[in-house]
């Protein structure tokens, strides 16, 4: 089977203050083809489904979807916006992760260091906050890719944190138990804990740096929570398929919290469901709880972002746009003769210096 290769967009773009757009696919890149801009997944019968980053034009998809009368209910105005309890959200995600506790549900996002190469080229002992870590599918490749990186990972679901901790600890990574620091937090309703960033640092953005040249990693980790005020914020925040699960009315606070814990010049990496993704079109009319917002039968939510919506949310919080683009990926199951159109939003945003 021939595989069309593309030059990775990440090699063509500046990482800071760029007005160019970027972004590629949201799938696992096999090590043998890690530098190519595609991925393939083996099926049970040995066939492969091949993915590319620009398989179709999003505008053409939009026109086709909006002209389909059977899908018209997706675009109707929604006046009675549903409000959601944080406790109910956490309970729904606890049940979700309890039901999907087997290894079959876990899919390591190996593509992350290719999509966000700053994580691969970051400085020694850089600190990452994985906001909404789920079962650890984002944290694991980051920890695996950089032996000195520290990942602080939060989630509103205690079940998710347990699954993530089990997976990370079983991975045999160097200092995995010290470098992976999970904690429970719903950052769409509550501030991040003060040991992560204290009130003084929030207000003044005075970042307390460690003298990494004179201290080893274990010393830094052991003292990070015991310093006078806090760990001084983080260098990077990853927001990977998390914001879409947050009720729309709470998204501004969630993004503002991510902004507050970043050091000046720090980057936020964003990837989530895009408008007209096939999963959006599978929702029935009675599952709508807001405009472009849906609730599954298990109580979990999903929102589908346009570029403008994502841009407005992050810029309103104070971020600078670095990259923002749709990833349009066509998956073809040749055995079943089924084509699936996936749409994700890829973005990088920076906290001003």
Phi and psi in degrees as GROMACS dihedral restraints (atoms count N, CA, C in turn):
[ dihedral_restraints ]
;  ai    aj    ak    al  type     phi  dphi    fc
    3     4     5     6     1   -84.1    20    10
    4     5     6     7     1   146.1    20    10
    6     7     8     9     1  -125.1    20    10
    7     8     9    10     1   121.6    20    10
    9    10    11    12     1   -74.6    20    10
   10    11    12    13     1   128.6    20    10
   12    13    14    15     1  -104.7    20    10
   13    14    15    16     1   146.9    20    10
   15    16    17    18     1  -126.4    20    10
   16    17    18    19     1   155.7    20    10
   18    19    20    21     1   -76.3    20    10
   19    20    21    22     1   125.3    20    10
   21    22    23    24     1   -57.2    20    10
   22    23    24    25     1   132.3    20    10
   24    25    26    27     1   -60.7    20    10
   25    26    27    28     1   -30.7    20    10
   27    28    29    30     1   -63.6    20    10
   28    29    30    31     1   -20.7    20    10
   30    31    32    33     1   -83.3    20    10
   31    32    33    34     1   -12.2    20    10
   33    34    35    36     1   -99.2    20    10
   34    35    36    37     1    -4.5    20    10
   36    37    38    39     1  -121.1    20    10
   37    38    39    40     1   149.5    20    10
   39    40    41    42     1   -74.6    20    10
   40    41    42    43     1   148.7    20    10
   42    43    44    45     1   -84.5    20    10
   43    44    45    46     1   -23.6    20    10
   45    46    47    48     1  -125.7    20    10
   46    47    48    49     1   137.2    20    10
   48    49    50    51     1    53.2    20    10
   49    50    51    52     1    35.9    20    10
   51    52    53    54     1   -92.3    20    10
   52    53    54    55     1   139.9    20    10
   54    55    56    57     1   -94.4    20    10
   55    56    57    58     1    -2.8    20    10
   57    58    59    60     1   -77.5    20    10
   58    59    60    61     1   159.8    20    10
   60    61    62    63     1  -101.7    20    10
   61    62    63    64     1   155.0    20    10
   63    64    65    66     1  -153.1    20    10
   64    65    66    67     1   168.2    20    10
   66    67    68    69     1   140.9    20    10
   67    68    69    70     1   146.2    20    10
   69    70    71    72     1  -135.5    20    10
   70    71    72    73     1  -140.9    20    10
   72    73    74    75     1   -92.5    20    10
   73    74    75    76     1   164.1    20    10
   75    76    77    78     1  -115.1    20    10
   76    77    78    79     1    55.8    20    10
   78    79    80    81     1  -138.9    20    10
   79    80    81    82     1   166.2    20    10
   81    82    83    84     1   -72.0    20    10
   82    83    84    85     1   129.1    20    10
   84    85    86    87     1   -96.9    20    10
   85    86    87    88     1   116.1    20    10
   87    88    89    90     1   -61.5    20    10
   88    89    90    91     1   145.0    20    10
   90    91    92    93     1   -55.3    20    10
   91    92    93    94     1   -34.5    20    10
   93    94    95    96     1   -69.6    20    10
   94    95    96    97     1   -17.5    20    10
   96    97    98    99     1  -128.4    20    10
   97    98    99   100     1    28.9    20    10
   99   100   101   102     1   -61.7    20    10
  100   101   102   103     1   -25.7    20    10
  102   103   104   105     1   -87.7    20    10
  103   104   105   106     1    -7.3    20    10
  105   106   107   108     1   -91.5    20    10
  106   107   108   109     1   154.8    20    10
  108   109   110   111     1   -94.2    20    10
  109   110   111   112     1    56.0    20    10
  111   112   113   114     1  -156.4    20    10
  112   113   114   115     1   170.6    20    10
  114   115   116   117     1  -147.3    20    10
  115   116   117   118     1   153.5    20    10
  117   118   119   120     1  -133.3    20    10
  118   119   120   121     1   144.9    20    10
  120   121   122   123     1  -122.2    20    10
  121   122   123   124     1   127.1    20    10
  123   124   125   126     1   -75.6    20    10
  124   125   126   127     1   137.2    20    10
  126   127   128   129     1   -96.2    20    10
  127   128   129   130     1   172.6    20    10
  129   130   131   132     1   -61.2    20    10
  130   131   132   133     1   -31.7    20    10
  132   133   134   135     1   -90.6    20    10
  133   134   135   136     1     8.9    20    10
  135   136   137   138     1    91.4    20    10
  136   137   138   139     1   -11.5    20    10
  138   139   140   141     1   -74.6    20    10
  139   140   141   142     1   169.2    20    10
  141   142   143   144     1  -126.1    20    10
  142   143   144   145     1   144.5    20    10
  144   145   146   147     1  -102.2    20    10
  145   146   147   148     1   125.2    20    10
  147   148   149   150     1  -103.0    20    10
  148   149   150   151     1   135.0    20    10
  150   151   152   153     1  -120.6    20    10
  151   152   153   154     1   143.0    20    10
  153   154   155   156     1  -129.1    20    10
  154   155   156   157     1   163.0    20    10
  156   157   158   159     1   -81.4    20    10
  157   158   159   160     1   -23.4    20    10
  159   160   161   162     1  -131.3    20    10
  160   161   162   163     1    61.3    20    10
  162   163   164   165     1   -77.2    20    10
  163   164   165   166     1   -23.7    20    10
  165   166   167   168     1  -153.6    20    10
  166   167   168   169     1   163.7    20    10
  168   169   170   171     1   -89.0    20    10
  169   170   171   172     1   128.5    20    10
  171   172   173   174     1   -64.1    20    10
  172   173   174   175     1   -37.3    20    10
  174   175   176   177     1   -63.0    20    10
  175   176   177   178     1   -38.9    20    10
  177   178   179   180     1   -66.2    20    10
  178   179   180   181     1   -39.9    20    10
  180   181   182   183     1   -62.4    20    10
  181   182   183   184     1   -44.5    20    10
  183   184   185   186     1   -57.3    20    10
  184   185   186   187     1   -47.3    20    10
  186   187   188   189     1   -62.0    20    10
  187   188   189   190     1   -40.5    20    10
  189   190   191   192     1   -66.9    20    10
  190   191   192   193     1   -42.2    20    10
  192   193   194   195     1   -67.8    20    10
  193   194   195   196     1   -45.2    20    10
  195   196   197   198     1   -71.3    20    10
  196   197   198   199     1   -18.4    20    10
  198   199   200   201     1   -93.1    20    10
  199   200   201   202     1     2.2    20    10
  201   202   203   204     1   -91.8    20    10
  202   203   204   205     1   111.7    20    10
  204   205   206   207     1   -63.3    20    10
  205   206   207   208     1   -24.5    20    10
  207   208   209   210     1   -72.1    20    10
  208   209   210   211     1   -14.7    20    10
  210   211   212   213     1  -108.5    20    10
  211   212   213   214     1    10.1    20    10
  213   214   215   216     1   -61.8    20    10
  214   215   216   217     1   -30.0    20    10
  216   217   218   219     1   -63.9    20    10
  217   218   219   220     1   -20.9    20    10
  219   220   221   222     1   -66.7    20    10
  220   221   222   223     1   -22.7    20    10
  222   223   224   225     1  -107.2    20    10
  223   224   225   226     1     3.0    20    10
  225   226   227   228     1   -71.4    20    10
  226   227   228   229     1   147.9    20    10
  228   229   230   231     1   -59.7    20    10
  229   230   231   232     1   151.9    20    10
  231   232   233   234     1  -132.0    20    10
  232   233   234   235     1   108.7    20    10
  234   235   236   237     1   -94.0    20    10
  235   236   237   238     1   -34.0    20    10
  237   238   239   240     1   -91.5    20    10
  238   239   240   241     1    78.9    20    10
  240   241   242   243     1   -64.6    20    10
  241   242   243   244     1   129.4    20    10
  243   244   245   246     1   -80.2    20    10
  244   245   246   247     1   129.6    20    10
  246   247   248   249     1   -96.9    20    10
  247   248   249   250     1   146.6    20    10
  249   250   251   252     1  -126.2    20    10
  250   251   252   253     1   140.5    20    10
  252   253   254   255     1   -78.6    20    10
  253   254   255   256     1   134.7    20    10
  255   256   257   258     1   -60.1    20    10
  256   257   258   259     1   -38.5    20    10
  258   259   260   261     1   -64.0    20    10
  259   260   261   262     1   -40.3    20    10
  261   262   263   264     1   -67.7    20    10
  262   263   264   265     1   -37.3    20    10
  264   265   266   267     1   -61.3    20    10
  265   266   267   268     1   -47.4    20    10
  267   268   269   270     1   -62.0    20    10
  268   269   270   271     1   -40.0    20    10
  270   271   272   273     1   -64.2    20    10
  271   272   273   274     1   -41.6    20    10
  273   274   275   276     1   -62.8    20    10
  274   275   276   277     1   -42.6    20    10
  276   277   278   279     1   -73.2    20    10
  277   278   279   280     1   -29.9    20    10
  279   280   281   282     1   -61.6    20    10
  280   281   282   283     1   -45.4    20    10
  282   283   284   285     1   -64.6    20    10
  283   284   285   286     1   -39.4    20    10
  285   286   287   288     1   -59.4    20    10
  286   287   288   289     1   -50.2    20    10
  288   289   290   291     1   -72.1    20    10
  289   290   291   292     1   -28.7    20    10
  291   292   293   294     1   -67.2    20    10
  292   293   294   295     1   -37.7    20    10
  294   295   296   297     1   -72.0    20    10
  295   296   297   298     1   -31.9    20    10
  297   298   299   300     1  -109.3    20    10
  298   299   300   301     1    47.4    20    10
  300   301   302   303     1   -84.7    20    10
  301   302   303   304     1    -8.6    20    10
  303   304   305   306     1   -78.2    20    10
  304   305   306   307     1   162.5    20    10
  306   307   308   309     1   -64.4    20    10
  307   308   309   310     1   -19.4    20    10
  309   310   311   312     1   -64.6    20    10
  310   311   312   313     1   -26.5    20    10
  312   313   314   315     1   -80.1    20    10
  313   314   315   316     1   -23.8    20    10
  315   316   317   318     1   -79.2    20    10
  316   317   318   319     1   131.1    20    10
  318   319   320   321     1  -137.6    20    10
  319   320   321   322     1   106.4    20    10
  321   322   323   324     1   -66.4    20    10
  322   323   324   325     1   129.2    20    10
  324   325   326   327     1   -86.7    20    10
  325   326   327   328     1    75.0    20    10
  327   328   329   330     1   -66.7    20    10
  328   329   330   331     1   -18.1    20    10
  330   331   332   333     1   -70.9    20    10
  331   332   333   334     1   -13.7    20    10
  333   334   335   336     1   -58.7    20    10
  334   335   336   337     1   -43.2    20    10
  336   337   338   339     1   -71.3    20    10
  337   338   339   340     1   -19.6    20    10
  339   340   341   342     1   -82.3    20    10
  340   341   342   343     1   -41.0    20    10
  342   343   344   345     1   -72.8    20    10
  343   344   345   346     1   -34.1    20    10
  345   346   347   348     1  -125.7    20    10
  346   347   348   349     1    75.8    20    10
  348   349   350   351     1   -65.2    20    10
  349   350   351   352     1   -15.8    20    10
  351   352   353   354     1   -59.0    20    10
  352   353   354   355     1   -30.1    20    10
  354   355   356   357     1   -68.4    20    10
  355   356   357   358     1   -25.3    20    10
  357   358   359   360     1   -87.9    20    10
  358   359   360   361     1   -23.5    20    10
  360   361   362   363     1  -111.4    20    10
  361   362   363   364     1    13.5    20    10
  363   364   365   366     1   -71.7    20    10
  364   365   366   367     1   165.9    20    10
  366   367   368   369     1   -72.4    20    10
  367   368   369   370     1   169.2    20    10
  369   370   371   372     1   -60.6    20    10
  370   371   372   373     1   136.4    20    10
  372   373   374   375     1    62.0    20    10
  373   374   375   376     1    30.3    20    10
  375   376   377   378     1   -63.7    20    10
  376   377   378   379     1   149.8    20    10
  378   379   380   381     1  -111.4    20    10
  379   380   381   382     1   132.1    20    10
  381   382   383   384     1  -119.6    20    10
  382   383   384   385     1   136.8    20    10
  384   385   386   387     1  -106.4    20    10
  385   386   387   388     1   117.3    20    10
  387   388   389   390     1   -93.3    20    10
  388   389   390   391     1   103.3    20    10
  390   391   392   393     1   -87.6    20    10
  391   392   393   394     1   110.7    20    10
  393   394   395   396     1    82.1    20    10
  394   395   396   397     1    66.9    20    10
  396   397   398   399     1   -78.7    20    10
  397   398   399   400     1   -15.1    20    10
  399   400   401   402     1    55.8    20    10
  400   401   402   403     1  -134.4    20    10
  402   403   404   405     1   -91.1    20    10
  403   404   405   406     1    13.0    20    10
  405   406   407   408     1    93.8    20    10
  406   407   408   409     1    10.2    20    10
  408   409   410   411     1   -68.8    20    10
  409   410   411   412     1   -19.3    20    10
  411   412   413   414     1   -92.7    20    10
  412   413   414   415     1   -42.1    20    10
  414   415   416   417     1   -65.0    20    10
  415   416   417   418     1   -38.6    20    10
  417   418   419   420     1   -60.2    20    10
  418   419   420   421     1   -50.9    20    10
  420   421   422   423     1   -65.0    20    10
  421   422   423   424     1   -29.1    20    10
  423   424   425   426     1   -67.8    20    10
  424   425   426   427     1   -46.4    20    10
  426   427   428   429     1   -65.3    20    10
  427   428   429   430     1   -36.8    20    10
  429   430   431   432     1   -69.4    20    10
  430   431   432   433     1   -35.1    20    10
  432   433   434   435     1   -77.7    20    10
  433   434   435   436     1   -28.3    20    10
  435   436   437   438     1  -131.9    20    10
  436   437   438   439     1   113.4    20    10
  438   439   440   441     1   -72.1    20    10
  439   440   441   442     1   -17.2    20    10
  441   442   443   444     1  -105.1    20    10
  442   443   444   445     1    -0.4    20    10
  444   445   446   447     1   -79.4    20    10
  445   446   447   448     1   147.8    20    10
  447   448   449   450     1  -114.6    20    10
  448   449   450   451     1   128.1    20    10
  450   451   452   453     1  -114.6    20    10
  451   452   453   454     1   116.4    20    10
  453   454   455   456     1   -94.3    20    10
  454   455   456   457     1   123.7    20    10
  456   457   458   459     1  -125.4    20    10
  457   458   459   460     1   127.1    20    10
  459   460   461   462     1  -121.3    20    10
  460   461   462   463     1   157.7    20    10
  462   463   464   465     1  -159.3    20    10
  463   464   465   466     1   154.8    20    10
  465   466   467   468     1   -80.9    20    10
  466   467   468   469     1   -13.4    20    10
  468   469   470   471     1  -102.1    20    10
  469   470   471   472     1   120.4    20    10
  471   472   473   474     1   -67.9    20    10
  472   473   474   475     1   -31.9    20    10
  474   475   476   477     1   -62.4    20    10
  475   476   477   478     1   -42.9    20    10
  477   478   479   480     1   -62.2    20    10
  478   479   480   481     1   -42.6    20    10
  480   481   482   483     1   -64.0    20    10
  481   482   483   484     1   -37.4    20    10
  483   484   485   486     1   -65.2    20    10
  484   485   486   487     1   -44.5    20    10
  486   487   488   489     1   -62.8    20    10
  487   488   489   490     1   -44.1    20    10
  489   490   491   492     1   -62.3    20    10
  490   491   492   493     1   -43.7    20    10
  492   493   494   495     1   -63.7    20    10
  493   494   495   496     1   -42.3    20    10
  495   496   497   498     1   -60.3    20    10
  496   497   498   499     1   -44.4    20    10
  498   499   500   501     1   -67.8    20    10
  499   500   501   502     1   -44.6    20    10
  501   502   503   504     1   -65.4    20    10
  502   503   504   505     1   -45.5    20    10
  504   505   506   507     1   -66.4    20    10
  505   506   507   508     1   -27.9    20    10
  507   508   509   510     1   -84.3    20    10
  508   509   510   511     1    -0.3    20    10
  510   511   512   513     1   -84.7    20    10
  511   512   513   514     1   -10.0    20    10
  513   514   515   516     1    61.8    20    10
  514   515   516   517     1    31.4    20    10
  516   517   518   519     1   -77.9    20    10
  517   518   519   520     1   153.8    20    10
  519   520   521   522     1   -61.3    20    10
  520   521   522   523     1   123.5    20    10
  522   523   524   525     1    51.5    20    10
  523   524   525   526     1    37.3    20    10
  525   526   527   528     1   -57.1    20    10
  526   527   528   529     1   -41.6    20    10
  528   529   530   531     1   -68.3    20    10
  529   530   531   532     1   -25.4    20    10
  531   532   533   534     1   -90.5    20    10
  532   533   534   535     1   -33.9    20    10
  534   535   536   537     1   -84.5    20    10
  535   536   537   538     1   -17.0    20    10
  537   538   539   540     1  -105.9    20    10
  538   539   540   541     1   115.8    20    10
  540   541   542   543     1  -121.9    20    10
  541   542   543   544     1    87.0    20    10
  543   544   545   546     1   -79.9    20    10
  544   545   546   547     1   148.9    20    10
  546   547   548   549     1  -155.5    20    10
  547   548   549   550     1   152.0    20    10
  549   550   551   552     1   -89.5    20    10
  550   551   552   553     1   128.5    20    10
  552   553   554   555     1  -165.6    20    10
  553   554   555   556     1   131.9    20    10
  555   556   557   558     1  -101.4    20    10
  556   557   558   559     1    93.8    20    10
  558   559   560   561     1   -76.6    20    10
  559   560   561   562     1     2.2    20    10
  561   562   563   564     1   -87.6    20    10
  562   563   564   565     1   -10.5    20    10
  564   565   566   567     1  -127.5    20    10
  565   566   567   568     1   -20.4    20    10
  567   568   569   570     1  -133.8    20    10
  568   569   570   571     1   147.3    20    10
  570   571   572   573     1   -65.0    20    10
  571   572   573   574     1   155.4    20    10
  573   574   575   576     1   -63.0    20    10
  574   575   576   577     1   152.5    20    10
  576   577   578   579     1   -60.6    20    10
  577   578   579   580     1   152.5    20    10
  579   580   581   582     1   -70.4    20    10
  580   581   582   583     1   -19.9    20    10
  582   583   584   585     1   -70.5    20    10
  583   584   585   586     1   -20.3    20    10
  585   586   587   588     1   -79.6    20    10
  586   587   588   589     1   -45.8    20    10
  588   589   590   591     1  -155.0    20    10
  589   590   591   592     1   126.2    20    10
  591   592   593   594     1   -84.0    20    10
  592   593   594   595     1   170.8    20    10
  594   595   596   597     1   -60.2    20    10
  595   596   597   598     1   -38.6    20    10
  597   598   599   600     1   -63.4    20    10
  598   599   600   601     1   -44.5    20    10
  600   601   602   603     1   -69.1    20    10
  601   602   603   604     1   -33.8    20    10
  603   604   605   606     1   -59.7    20    10
  604   605   606   607     1   -42.7    20    10
  606   607   608   609     1   -79.6    20    10
  607   608   609   610     1   -36.0    20    10
  609   610   611   612     1  -106.5    20    10
  610   611   612   613     1   -14.0    20    10
  612   613   614   615     1    57.8    20    10
  613   614   615   616     1    26.6    20    10
  615   616   617   618     1   -81.9    20    10
  616   617   618   619     1   111.7    20    10
  618   619   620   621     1   -97.7    20    10
  619   620   621   622     1   129.1    20    10
  621   622   623   624     1   -88.6    20    10
  622   623   624   625     1   111.3    20    10
  624   625   626   627     1   -92.6    20    10
  625   626   627   628     1   144.5    20    10
  627   628   629   630     1   -85.1    20    10
  628   629   630   631     1   147.0    20    10
  630   631   632   633     1   -85.0    20    10
  631   632   633   634     1    80.6    20    10
  633   634   635   636     1   -65.1    20    10
  634   635   636   637     1   -24.1    20    10
  636   637   638   639     1   -68.9    20    10
  637   638   639   640     1   -22.5    20    10
  639   640   641   642     1  -107.9    20    10
  640   641   642   643     1    -3.0    20    10
  642   643   644   645     1  -132.5    20    10
  643   644   645   646     1   143.9    20    10
  645   646   647   648     1   -87.3    20    10
  646   647   648   649     1   173.6    20    10
  648   649   650   651     1   -61.1    20    10
  649   650   651   652     1   -43.0    20    10
  651   652   653   654     1   -62.7    20    10
  652   653   654   655     1   -35.7    20    10
  654   655   656   657     1   -65.0    20    10
  655   656   657   658     1   -42.5    20    10
  657   658   659   660     1   -64.2    20    10
  658   659   660   661     1   -44.8    20    10
  660   661   662   663     1   -64.3    20    10
  661   662   663   664     1   -46.6    20    10
  663   664   665   666     1   -64.8    20    10
  664   665   666   667     1   -27.4    20    10
  666   667   668   669     1  -100.0    20    10
  667   668   669   670     1    -5.6    20    10
  669   670   671   672     1   -62.8    20    10
  670   671   672   673     1   -37.0    20    10
  672   673   674   675     1   -87.0    20    10
  673   674   675   676     1    -7.8    20    10
  675   676   677   678     1  -109.3    20    10
  676   677   678   679     1     8.1    20    10
  678   679   680   681     1   -70.7    20    10
  679   680   681   682     1   170.4    20    10
  681   682   683   684     1   -58.3    20    10
  682   683   684   685     1   -42.8    20    10
  684   685   686   687     1  -115.4    20    10
  685   686   687   688     1   -56.1    20    10
  687   688   689   690     1  -169.1    20    10
  688   689   690   691     1  -174.8    20    10
  690   691   692   693     1   -83.6    20    10
  691   692   693   694     1    -2.7    20    10
  693   694   695   696     1    85.7    20    10
  694   695   696   697     1    19.4    20    10
  696   697   698   699     1    83.5    20    10
  697   698   699   700     1  -176.2    20    10
  699   700   701   702     1  -125.9    20    10
  700   701   702   703     1   161.6    20    10
  702   703   704   705     1   -83.8    20    10
  703   704   705   706     1   -30.7    20    10
  705   706   707   708     1  -141.5    20    10
  706   707   708   709     1   148.2    20    10
  708   709   710   711     1  -123.0    20    10
  709   710   711   712     1   132.6    20    10
  711   712   713   714     1  -108.3    20    10
  712   713   714   715     1   128.2    20    10
  714   715   716   717     1  -124.6    20    10
  715   716   717   718     1    82.0    20    10
  717   718   719   720     1  -110.7    20    10
  718   719   720   721     1   109.8    20    10
  720   721   722   723     1    50.5    20    10
  721   722   723   724     1    44.4    20    10
  723   724   725   726     1  -116.9    20    10
  724   725   726   727     1   -47.2    20    10
  726   727   728   729     1   -62.0    20    10
  727   728   729   730     1   -32.6    20    10
  729   730   731   732     1   -64.2    20    10
  730   731   732   733     1   -21.4    20    10
  732   733   734   735     1   -88.3    20    10
  733   734   735   736     1    -4.6    20    10
  735   736   737   738     1   -92.9    20    10
  736   737   738   739     1   132.3    20    10
  738   739   740   741     1   -53.5    20    10
  739   740   741   742     1   143.6    20    10
  741   742   743   744     1   -55.4    20    10
  742   743   744   745     1   -39.9    20    10
  744   745   746   747     1   -67.2    20    10
  745   746   747   748     1   -16.7    20    10
  747   748   749   750     1  -104.1    20    10
  748   749   750   751     1    -2.3    20    10
  750   751   752   753     1   -61.7    20    10
  751   752   753   754     1   -43.1    20    10
  753   754   755   756     1   -57.6    20    10
  754   755   756   757     1   -41.0    20    10
  756   757   758   759     1   -66.9    20    10
  757   758   759   760     1   -40.0    20    10
  759   760   761   762     1   -59.9    20    10
  760   761   762   763     1   -44.4    20    10
  762   763   764   765     1   -70.1    20    10
  763   764   765   766     1   -38.3    20    10
  765   766   767   768     1   -61.9    20    10
  766   767   768   769     1   -38.6    20    10
  768   769   770   771     1   -65.1    20    10
  769   770   771   772     1   -41.5    20    10
  771   772   773   774     1   -60.9    20    10
  772   773   774   775     1   -40.4    20    10
  774   775   776   777     1   -62.3    20    10
  775   776   777   778     1   -41.0    20    10
  777   778   779   780     1   -67.7    20    10
  778   779   780   781     1   -30.1    20    10
  780   781   782   783     1   -90.0    20    10
  781   782   783   784     1    -8.5    20    10
  783   784   785   786     1   -77.8    20    10
  784   785   786   787     1   141.4    20    10
  786   787   788   789     1   -69.9    20    10
  787   788   789   790     1   153.3    20    10
  789   790   791   792     1   -54.9    20    10
  790   791   792   793     1   131.5    20    10
  792   793   794   795     1    88.2    20    10
  793   794   795   796     1    -6.8    20    10
  795   796   797   798     1   -70.1    20    10
  796   797   798   799     1   160.2    20    10
  798   799   800   801     1  -114.4    20    10
  799   800   801   802     1   142.6    20    10
  801   802   803   804     1  -110.1    20    10
  802   803   804   805     1   129.3    20    10
  804   805   806   807     1  -105.0    20    10
  805   806   807   808     1   124.0    20    10
  807   808   809   810     1  -122.3    20    10
  808   809   810   811     1   133.1    20    10
  810   811   812   813     1  -149.5    20    10
  811   812   813   814     1   130.5    20    10
  813   814   815   816     1  -161.6    20    10
  814   815   816   817     1  -179.6    20    10
  816   817   818   819     1   -68.5    20    10
  817   818   819   820     1   134.5    20    10
  819   820   821   822     1   -99.6    20    10
  820   821   822   823     1   157.7    20    10
  822   823   824   825     1   -59.0    20    10
  823   824   825   826     1   131.0    20    10
  825   826   827   828     1    76.8    20    10
  826   827   828   829     1    15.6    20    10
  828   829   830   831     1   -58.9    20    10
  829   830   831   832     1   149.9    20    10
  831   832   833   834     1   -59.9    20    10
  832   833   834   835     1   -29.3    20    10
  834   835   836   837     1   -68.6    20    10
  835   836   837   838     1   -29.2    20    10
  837   838   839   840     1   -64.5    20    10
  838   839   840   841     1   -42.7    20    10
  840   841   842   843     1   -72.3    20    10
  841   842   843   844     1   -14.5    20    10
  843   844   845   846     1   -80.8    20    10
  844   845   846   847     1   -17.9    20    10
  846   847   848   849     1   -70.3    20    10
  847   848   849   850     1   141.0    20    10
  849   850   851   852     1   -85.1    20    10
  850   851   852   853     1   165.7    20    10
  852   853   854   855     1   -59.8    20    10
  853   854   855   856     1   -37.0    20    10
  855   856   857   858     1   -76.7    20    10
  856   857   858   859     1    -2.6    20    10
  858   859   860   861     1   -94.6    20    10
  859   860   861   862     1    -2.9    20    10
  861   862   863   864     1   -72.5    20    10
  862   863   864   865     1   131.0    20    10
  864   865   866   867     1  -122.4    20    10
  865   866   867   868     1     4.2    20    10
  867   868   869   870     1  -179.8    20    10
  868   869   870   871     1   178.1    20    10
  870   871   872   873     1   -73.1    20    10
  871   872   873   874     1   116.2    20    10
  873   874   875   876     1    65.5    20    10
  874   875   876   877     1    19.0    20    10
  876   877   878   879     1  -124.9    20    10
  877   878   879   880     1   134.2    20    10
  879   880   881   882     1  -135.7    20    10
  880   881   882   883     1   157.3    20    10
  882   883   884   885     1  -125.7    20    10
  883   884   885   886     1   130.2    20    10
  885   886   887   888     1   -79.1    20    10
  886   887   888   889     1   170.2    20    10
  888   889   890   891     1   -64.2    20    10
  889   890   891   892     1   -23.7    20    10
  891   892   893   894     1   -86.8    20    10
  892   893   894   895     1     2.2    20    10
  894   895   896   897     1    93.9    20    10
  895   896   897   898     1   -10.5    20    10
  897   898   899   900     1   -77.3    20    10
  898   899   900   901     1   153.4    20    10
  900   901   902   903     1  -111.3    20    10
  901   902   903   904     1   163.2    20    10
  903   904   905   906     1  -151.8    20    10
  904   905   906   907     1   128.7    20    10
  906   907   908   909     1  -114.3    20    10
  907   908   909   910     1   149.7    20    10
  909   910   911   912     1  -120.5    20    10
  910   911   912   913     1   119.6    20    10
  912   913   914   915     1   -90.7    20    10
  913   914   915   916     1   137.4    20    10
  915   916   917   918     1   -90.3    20    10
  916   917   918   919     1   164.2    20    10
  918   919   920   921     1   -61.9    20    10
  919   920   921   922     1   -40.9    20    10
  921   922   923   924     1   -64.6    20    10
  922   923   924   925     1   -39.6    20    10
  924   925   926   927     1   -63.3    20    10
  925   926   927   928     1   -48.1    20    10
  927   928   929   930     1   -61.0    20    10
  928   929   930   931     1   -44.8    20    10
  930   931   932   933     1   -59.7    20    10
  931   932   933   934     1   -47.8    20    10
  933   934   935   936     1   -62.0    20    10
  934   935   936   937     1   -40.8    20    10
  936   937   938   939     1   -63.5    20    10
  937   938   939   940     1   -47.1    20    10
  939   940   941   942     1   -74.8    20    10
  940   941   942   943     1   -38.3    20    10
  942   943   944   945     1   -67.5    20    10
  943   944   945   946     1   -35.3    20    10
  945   946   947   948     1   -63.7    20    10
  946   947   948   949     1   -28.1    20    10
  948   949   950   951     1   -81.4    20    10
  949   950   951   952     1    -9.2    20    10
  951   952   953   954     1   110.1    20    10
  952   953   954   955     1    -0.9    20    10
  954   955   956   957     1   -73.6    20    10
  955   956   957   958     1   157.7    20    10
  957   958   959   960     1  -105.2    20    10
  958   959   960   961     1   131.8    20    10
  960   961   962   963     1   -74.6    20    10
  961   962   963   964     1   128.4    20    10
  963   964   965   966     1  -107.2    20    10
  964   965   966   967     1   -49.6    20    10
  966   967   968   969     1  -142.6    20    10
  967   968   969   970     1   144.0    20    10
  969   970   971   972     1  -161.4    20    10
  970   971   972   973     1   119.9    20    10
  972   973   974   975     1  -162.7    20    10
  973   974   975   976     1   155.7    20    10
  975   976   977   978     1   -77.0    20    10
  976   977   978   979     1   142.2    20    10
  978   979   980   981     1  -106.2    20    10
  979   980   981   982     1   116.3    20    10
  981   982   983   984     1  -110.7    20    10
  982   983   984   985     1   109.0    20    10
  984   985   986   987     1  -123.2    20    10
  985   986   987   988     1   124.6    20    10
  987   988   989   990     1  -103.1    20    10
  988   989   990   991     1   122.8    20    10
  990   991   992   993     1  -108.7    20    10
  991   992   993   994     1   127.8    20    10
  993   994   995   996     1  -120.4    20    10
  994   995   996   997     1   119.2    20    10
  996   997   998   999     1   -94.3    20    10
  997   998   999  1000     1   100.1    20    10
  999  1000  1001  1002     1   -66.1    20    10
 1000  1001  1002  1003     1   -32.0    20    10
 1002  1003  1004  1005     1   -66.4    20    10
 1003  1004  1005  1006     1   -41.3    20    10
 1005  1006  1007  1008     1   -94.4    20    10
 1006  1007  1008  1009     1    -2.2    20    10
 1008  1009  1010  1011     1    53.9    20    10
 1009  1010  1011  1012     1    47.7    20    10
 1011  1012  1013  1014     1  -123.4    20    10
 1012  1013  1014  1015     1   130.6    20    10
 1014  1015  1016  1017     1  -113.0    20    10
 1015  1016  1017  1018     1   132.9    20    10
 1017  1018  1019  1020     1  -122.0    20    10
 1018  1019  1020  1021     1   131.0    20    10
 1020  1021  1022  1023     1  -102.4    20    10
 1021  1022  1023  1024     1   111.8    20    10
 1023  1024  1025  1026     1  -103.5    20    10
 1024  1025  1026  1027     1   139.9    20    10
 1026  1027  1028  1029     1  -130.6    20    10
 1027  1028  1029  1030     1   123.8    20    10
 1029  1030  1031  1032     1  -125.8    20    10
 1030  1031  1032  1033     1   156.8    20    10
 1032  1033  1034  1035     1  -105.8    20    10
 1033  1034  1035  1036     1   126.2    20    10
 1035  1036  1037  1038     1  -110.7    20    10
 1036  1037  1038  1039     1   130.3    20    10
 1038  1039  1040  1041     1  -149.5    20    10
 1039  1040  1041  1042     1   152.5    20    10
 1041  1042  1043  1044     1  -129.8    20    10
 1042  1043  1044  1045     1   133.5    20    10
 1044  1045  1046  1047     1  -134.0    20    10
 1045  1046  1047  1048     1   143.4    20    10
 1047  1048  1049  1050     1  -118.9    20    10
 1048  1049  1050  1051     1   141.3    20    10
 1050  1051  1052  1053     1   -80.7    20    10
 1051  1052  1053  1054     1   129.1    20    10
 1053  1054  1055  1056     1   -57.2    20    10
 1054  1055  1056  1057     1   148.3    20    10
